[in-house]
Structures are given as structure tokens and as C-alpha cells.
Amino acid sequence: MGKTLAEKILSQKSASDAKAGSIIVAAVDLAFVQDTTGPLTVRQFQNSGFKNVANPSRTALFIDHAVPSPNRGLSNDHLLLREFARQTGCLIFDAGDGVCHQLVAESLAKPGDVIVGADSHTVTAGGLGAFATGMGSTDIAVAFSLGRTWFRVPESFKIVVTGNFPPGVYAKDLILHLIGKIGADGATYKALEFSGDTVANMTMSQRFTIANMAVECGAKVGLFAADQTTKEYLISQRRGNDYKPISPDANARYEQTININAANLEPTVSKPHAVDNTALARELKGTKIQQVFMGTCTNGRVEDLAVAASILKGKRRHPQTRLVVAPASRQVLLDAIAAGYTQTLIEAGAVILPPGCGACLGLHQGILGDGEACLSTANRNFKGRMGNPDAFIYLSSPATAAATAITGEITDPREVI
């Protein structure tokens, strides 16, 4: 019997015949933490008596969730991570470099890798054909030291997407539609494997958006085959040697197959306070929005800023709606400046934050007031996610977010394109 992408990667990394349901021990190609989970990982590493990391050049610390630091406690956590990097020789990406998941995609992840991170959106690297998944801080401390970890090999869902996206519809709408269809726990501990002609024609930015949100329906990983698009992306990042093709076997066995016709999709929004609480953007017309937040590891790439800039060019944000933008990395910011997107966004009334997570997790840089509503291009809208349990978070594509920033209420982007 042939193998799914998850089975194929885990077979290679465990030197065994990995099948869905089996327990394997696999070599870890990259292990990483960020500044809200990393301090616990470092302390657990030290308290466990570990002295050295197994592979310093493939162990990374990211200071991205609270940058620049908003308080003394977080500043001291940053000091702890910097000192650990100096002691062990592992990689550190400091304030302003960008979000860990974007930087992993730009600089570190390779097709066929096993990647573990102390952050649930580690799944983003699945867009490159890596088995990438989040784990607890203690598990990551062990992976730091041993360079390996155990997995139960997940069963796989095959998501087949065909047809062309209509105008105003993007990868974010697709993944929100899927999550709304199967539910927040509809793929718990499954591998979501994306295929079909729509997927084959997707850019890497679109693939990262979808892989990033696989965990929002409970998935262990979200996986894409590594193909010519993957190769061209790695070449553009000056990492062409990191490319190797990887795809599922034609006779692989899947627990379930879900077919989606992209031509039937419409701009989609997640309503408070659950990602699977979805509706069409046009059905929410009239819903007042006090803040639009664009960016994060889901939709903070150049392609996303380009879409928003194309809608906002020559227009201004609604006077009662704030527009906050956080590029996903330093490279994204520089490329957006060079292309003129940043200037367009600023002229439209946007506040540009330093590369990083920004308002997403509610530590600073965009916390909502009581009763306020935010339309965000992030991946989560749980109660209190953005720092205030008495506020409301909606999720959408950058196109819907840009249209909403203009009108001050949730707006189908097709109305303003």
C-alpha cells in the first residue's frame, strides 16, 4: 500500500515503515520556540539537567510575540532567550526580524523535514512539504537536547480543491470555508493533505495561509506536495539546494476525501468567538468594525499587502475604523516598501507596526476597548484573544479586511473592487 505525505516523511525520518496509527521515533530537523513559550522551554531544559542542544544550527529562538517589549517581565524573558542562545550556540532571531513561522518558511524549513515548535502554528511550514507541528514547551526542551521525538502517525484527510477562485476570493476564504464545513474539532490529530489543480496553481503565500490554519480544525499537520512552485520559492530565497520533490503515492490510503469547487466559494468571515462560526461576508453587511488588523503569520506576506493596497489605493480608512498593519518579517516590510504597498497603506490611514505578531495575541499594539469589534486577517478569534474578553474578533482575507477598513463595516470586497 502506498503512503500519504505524512506517512512518507515519518517513514524517512524514523527509518521505519510508518503507517497511520503506529508509534514511531523520528529525527527532528528543526526545533524552535518563541518568546512566550521559549522561557518555559529553556527553564525545563535547564531543570532537566541538559547541557547541550543536539543540533545548534537547527535549533532556533524567536523574539516576535512582544516586540518591542511592552513590560519588564517580557524584557527579562527576552534576556533569558538571548543568554541561552549565547551559551548553546543555537540560532536567535531578535525583535524586528519577524514572526517565527514566516522566518522558518523564509530561511529554515525544507521539504521532507520534521519540524517541531512550541507554538501551534508551527504547521505553517507544511506549505513547503514539511511535517511541521506544535508541541508543549517541555516536549520541545527534550527535542532540543535529544534531536528526536515520538509521534503517533496521523491518519490523513485528502482535501481536493478544483477550479478557479472567483474575483475577490482567496486562499483564506477557502480555509475558513473548510473549517466551517468540518468544525473546529473535525480533523483532530489528522494530517490534512491538500491537492487538486487549484492547489497545484497556488502561490507559496497561499499555501502558507492554508497550512497555517490547519490546526484550527484540530489537525496535527497541513501538508502540500513539494513541486516546481516550491522549488522556485526556495530559489528566490537563495535556498535552491534545500529543495527535493516529495508527493504522496498514487495508491495512498486516506481516512476521508473532501472535494471543494473553488469556483463556488465566496468571501468568508469567522464570527466571534470560534473559527468555525463562519458566514459569508455579504451576510454580515452592516456589522460595525472599530479596528481592522492586517498581518500575522496567516496573512502578513507581501502578496497579502499587495491585495490590500490594490483595494485601498486612492482611498481612506473610515474615520471610525482604525487600520493597523504588521508585516510578517523584515524581508516582507522591505519588499512592500520597494513595491510601494507600504506607502499606499500609510496614505490610506494605516498604522504600520514593526515586523512581528503585533495585535494578534493581545499583549500590546492594538488591544481592543470594551465592546469594540476587530476584523483581523489572523487565525484565531477566541474570546479575549486580542487582550480583551469584552471585545469581538472577526476573521477574514486581506481583501475583505481592506474593503471593511474603507466602509467601517464588514464588506464583501467585490463591492469595492
Sequence and secondary structure as in RCSB ss.txt:
>XXXX:A:sequence
MGKTLAEKILSQKSASDAKAGSIIVAAVDLAFVQDTTGPLTVRQFQNSGFKNVANPSRTALFIDHAVPSPNRGLS
NDHLLLREFARQTGCLIFDAGDGVCHQLVAESLAKPGDVIVGADSHTVTAGGLGAFATGMGSTDIAVAFSLGRTW
FRVPESFKIVVTGNFPPGVYAKDLILHLIGKIGADGATYKALEFSGDTVANMTMSQRFTIANMAVECGAKVGLFA
ADQTTKEYLISQRRGNDYKPISPDANARYEQTININAANLEPTVSKPHAVDNTALARELKGTKIQQVFMGTCTNG
RVEDLAVAASILKGKRRHPQTRLVVAPASRQVLLDAIAAGYTQTLIEAGAVILPPGCGACLGLHQGILGDGEACL
STANRNFKGRMGNPDAFIYLSSPATAAATAITGEITDPREVI
>XXXX:A:secstr
 B  HHHHHHHHHHTS   TT EEEEE SEEEEETTTHHHHHHHHHHTT  S S GGGEEEE  SSSS  SHHHH
HHHHHHHHHHHHH  EEE TTSB HHHHIIIII  TT EEEESSGGGGGGGGGT EEEE  HHHHHHHHHHSEEE
EE   EEEEEEES   TT  HHHHHHHHHHHH TTTTTT EEEEESHHHHT  HHHHHHHHHTGGGGT SEEEE 
B HHHHHHHHHTT GGG   B   TTB  SEEEEEEGGG   EEE TT TT EEEGGGGTT B SEEEEEHHHH 
SHHHHHHHHHHHTT    TT EEEEE SBHHHHHHHHHHTHHHHHHHTT EE  SS TTTTSSSSS   TT EEE
ESSS   TTTTS TTSEEEE  HHHHHHHHHHSB   GGGT 
